């Protein structure tokens, strides 16, 4: 680690603390040469293994950009997209894996997108899951309807028992 003041490499860690819900470490350091103190933050680098076999660093903006296309013309705000991107990154980091398959990134996007906007979800799922026919759309729509009915039924049950 180079000192940001004098650029010497002889630095010493004074204190380390877990930060950001355990996803990073904050270190307080001192430089042996100029004796100034500074703070560093270390975060696990999350890598995505692409279908081609190449590996690249996870980019939340890139994931959100794909979702943004599916949300075109829908009542979804940039703030909601930013929250979705954060939720996806958090879910991937919580998996504990340093390298995630690109397919898992898509799966991590599907669930929060379904909660955000069903039409955008269908658009994204149609590309991600490579829908080939109207039947693919119909079966996905039926699954959404079934989930909605189950949620309403369990909500009705909790209202009558409470």
C-alpha positions in Angstrom: 0.0 0.0 0.0 1.4 3.4 -1.0 1.0 6.3 1.3 -1.2 8.9 -0.4 0.9 11.7 1.0 4.5 10.7 0.3 4.0 7.6 -1.9 6.3 5.4 0.2 5.3 1.8 0.6 6.2 1.3 4.3 2.8 1.6 5.9 1.4 -0.1 9.0 -2.2 -1.1 9.9 -3.3 0.5 13.2 -6.9 -0.7 13.2 -9.2 -3.0 11.2 -13.0 -3.0 11.3 -15.7 -4.7 9.4 -17.8 -2.3 7.4 -20.9 -2.3 5.2 -22.6 -5.3 6.8 -19.5 -7.5 6.5 -18.9 -6.9 2.8 -15.8 -4.8 3.3 -13.0 -4.0 5.8 -12.0 -0.5 6.8 -8.3 -0.2 7.8 -6.7 2.7 9.5 -3.0 3.0 8.5 0.1 5.1 9.3 3.1 5.8 7.1 6.5 5.0 8.6 8.1 7.7 6.5 5.9 10.8 6.9 3.9 9.5 9.9 0.6 10.6 8.4 -2.5 8.5 8.9 -5.0 7.4 6.2 -7.9 5.0 5.8 -8.3 2.3 3.2 -11.4 0.1 2.4 -11.0 -3.4 1.1 -13.9 -5.0 -0.7 -14.2 -8.5 -2.2 -14.0 -8.3 -5.9 -17.0 -10.0 -7.4 -16.3 -11.6 -10.8 -18.7 -12.8 -13.4 -17.9 -15.9 -15.5 -19.4 -15.2 -18.9 -20.8 -17.9 -21.3 -17.7 -17.4 -23.5 -15.5 -18.5 -20.6 -14.1 -15.0 -20.1 -14.3 -13.5 -16.6 -15.0 -9.9 -15.8 -15.6 -7.8 -12.7 -19.3 -7.4 -11.8 -20.7 -4.1 -12.9 -24.0 -3.0 -11.3 -24.5 -0.4 -14.0 -24.3 -3.0 -16.7 -26.9 -5.2 -15.0 -29.2 -2.2 -14.5 -28.7 -1.2 -18.2 -30.2 -4.6 -19.3 -33.1 -4.1 -16.9 -33.6 -0.5 -18.1 -34.3 -1.8 -21.6 -37.0 -4.2 -20.3 -38.5 -1.3 -18.3 -38.7 1.1 -21.3 -42.2 2.7 -21.4 -43.0 1.3 -17.9 -43.7 3.3 -14.8 -40.3 2.5 -13.3 -38.1 5.2 -11.9 -34.3 5.5 -11.9 -34.3 5.2 -8.1 -36.2 1.9 -8.3 -33.7 0.6 -10.9 -30.8 1.7 -8.6 -32.4 -0.1 -5.7 -32.9 -3.2 -7.9 -29.2 -3.1 -8.9 -28.2 -2.8 -5.2 -30.4 -5.7 -4.3 -28.9 -7.9 -7.0 -25.4 -7.0 -6.0 -26.2 -7.7 -2.4 -27.7 -11.0 -3.2 -24.7 -12.0 -5.3 -22.2 -11.0 -2.5 -24.2 -12.8 0.1 -23.8 -16.0 -1.9 -20.2 -16.0 -0.7 -18.8 -16.8 -4.1 -16.0 -14.7 -5.6 -16.9 -15.8 -9.1 -20.5 -16.0 -10.2 -21.8 -17.5 -13.4 -23.5 -15.0 -15.7 -26.7 -17.2 -15.6 -26.8 -16.6 -11.8 -26.7 -12.9 -12.3 -29.8 -13.2 -14.5 -31.5 -15.3 -12.0 -30.7 -12.8 -9.3 -32.3 -10.1 -11.4 -35.6 -11.9 -12.2 -37.1 -12.1 -8.7 -36.7 -8.4 -7.7 -37.8 -7.4 -11.2 -40.9 -9.5 -11.0 -41.9 -7.6 -7.8 -41.1 -4.3 -9.4 -43.0 -4.6 -12.7 -44.5 -7.7 -14.2 -44.5 -6.5 -17.8 -40.8 -5.6 -17.5 -40.2 -9.0 -15.9 -41.8 -10.7 -18.8 -39.7 -8.7 -21.3 -36.5 -9.5 -19.5 -37.4 -13.2 -18.9 -38.3 -13.6 -22.6 -34.8 -12.6 -23.6 -33.0 -14.2 -20.6 -34.8 -17.5 -20.9 -35.0 -17.3 -24.7 -38.7 -17.6 -25.2 -39.4 -19.1 -28.6 -43.2 -19.1 -28.8 -46.4 -17.5 -27.5 -46.8 -20.6 -25.3 -43.7 -19.7 -23.5 -45.2 -16.3 -22.6 -48.5 -18.0 -21.7 -46.9 -20.4 -19.3 -44.9 -17.6 -17.6 -48.1 -15.4 -17.3 -50.0 -18.3 -15.8 -47.2 -18.8 -13.3 -47.5 -15.1 -12.3 -51.3 -15.4 -12.0 -50.9 -18.5 -9.8 -48.4 -16.7 -7.5 -50.7 -13.7 -7.3 -53.7 -16.0 -6.3 -51.6 -17.8 -3.7 -50.4 -14.5 -2.2 -54.0 -13.1 -2.1 -55.2 -16.4 -0.5 -52.5 -16.3 2.2 -53.3 -12.6 2.8 -57.0 -13.4 3.2 -56.2 -16.2 5.6 -54.0 -14.0 7.8 -56.6 -11.3 7.8 -59.3 -13.7 9.0 -57.1 -15.3 11.7 -55.7 -12.0 13.0 
